Amino acid sequence: MSAILRERCFNHGQREAAARCPGCRRSFCRECVTEHESRVLCATCLKKLAERASTRRSAWPRLGRASGVVLGTMSAWFFFYLVGAALLRLTDTFHETSIWQVPWLRQ
């Protein structure tokens, strides 16, 4: 006979234990455990896990996004600056034989 069948829920002494939390090693009934990332955890261990995850967040992701926006804006400005500079270097004679000035369009 399995040892878990003889154990009782840590929160509800009258109920049979359905699972053992790998974090605190206590036994709990089906109502007291929840599945998180393919593990069965009790509410206390799940709360501790959530607190650790929230304290690990840093400013690096926000800084990375902000620097990406600034770098993208600067790249776009530089690209259009170079295109404008190239267009300014074109001579007026370049436009004299354009498609819109073909002889058969003149009336």
C-alpha positions in Angstrom: 0.0 0.0 0.0 1.3 3.4 -1.0 2.5 5.8 1.8 0.5 8.7 0.3 -2.8 6.8 0.8 -2.2 6.7 4.6 -1.4 10.4 4.8 -3.9 13.3 5.4 -4.1 16.8 4.0 -1.9 19.3 5.8 -4.8 21.9 5.8 -7.7 19.5 6.1 -7.0 16.7 8.6 -10.2 14.8 7.7 -9.3 14.4 4.0 -7.0 12.0 2.3 -3.8 13.4 0.7 -3.8 13.4 -3.1 -0.3 14.8 -3.7 2.9 15.8 -2.0 4.3 19.3 -2.7 7.9 19.0 -3.9 8.7 22.4 -2.4 7.7 21.9 1.3 7.3 18.0 1.1 3.9 18.2 2.8 0.9 16.2 1.7 -2.3 18.0 0.5 -5.8 17.1 -0.8 -6.9 17.9 -4.4 -8.3 21.3 -3.4 -5.1 22.5 -1.8 -2.7 21.9 -4.7 -2.4 23.4 -8.1 -0.4 22.5 -11.2 2.3 25.0 -12.2 4.8 24.3 -15.0 3.9 20.6 -14.9 4.5 20.4 -11.1 1.9 20.1 -8.4 2.5 22.9 -5.7 0.7 24.0 -2.6 -0.5 27.6 -2.3 2.3 28.6 0.0 5.1 27.3 -2.3 3.3 28.9 -5.3 3.2 32.2 -3.5 6.9 32.0 -2.7 7.7 31.1 -6.3 5.7 34.1 -7.6 7.5 36.5 -5.1 10.9 35.3 -6.3 9.9 35.7 -9.9 8.7 39.3 -9.3 11.9 40.3 -7.4 14.1 38.9 -10.2 12.7 41.3 -12.8 15.1 44.1 -13.5 15.3 47.2 -15.6 17.3 45.5 -18.4 14.3 44.5 -20.5 12.9 48.0 -20.4 16.4 49.5 -21.1 16.8 47.1 -24.1 13.4 48.1 -25.6 14.2 51.8 -25.1 17.6 51.5 -26.7 16.1 49.6 -29.6 13.6 52.4 -30.2 16.4 55.1 -30.1 18.7 53.0 -32.3 15.9 52.4 -34.8 14.9 56.0 -35.0 18.5 57.1 -35.5 19.0 54.4 -38.2 15.9 55.6 -40.1 17.0 59.3 -39.8 20.4 58.4 -41.1 19.0 56.4 -44.0 16.7 59.2 -45.1 19.5 61.7 -44.7 21.6 59.7 -47.1 18.8 59.4 -49.6 18.2 63.1 -49.4 21.8 63.9 -49.9 22.0 61.6 -52.9 18.9 63.3 -54.5 20.5 66.7 -54.0 23.6 65.7 -55.8 21.6 64.8 -59.0 22.0 67.4 -61.7 19.1 69.1 -63.5 20.0 67.4 -66.7 19.1 64.0 -65.2 15.4 65.0 -65.3 15.3 66.3 -68.8 14.7 63.0 -70.5 12.2 61.7 -68.1 9.2 59.6 -69.0 6.7 62.4 -68.5 8.5 64.6 -71.0 8.2 62.3 -74.1 7.4 64.1 -77.3 4.1 62.3 -78.1 2.6 63.5 -74.8 3.1 67.2 -75.7 0.2 68.8 -77.5 
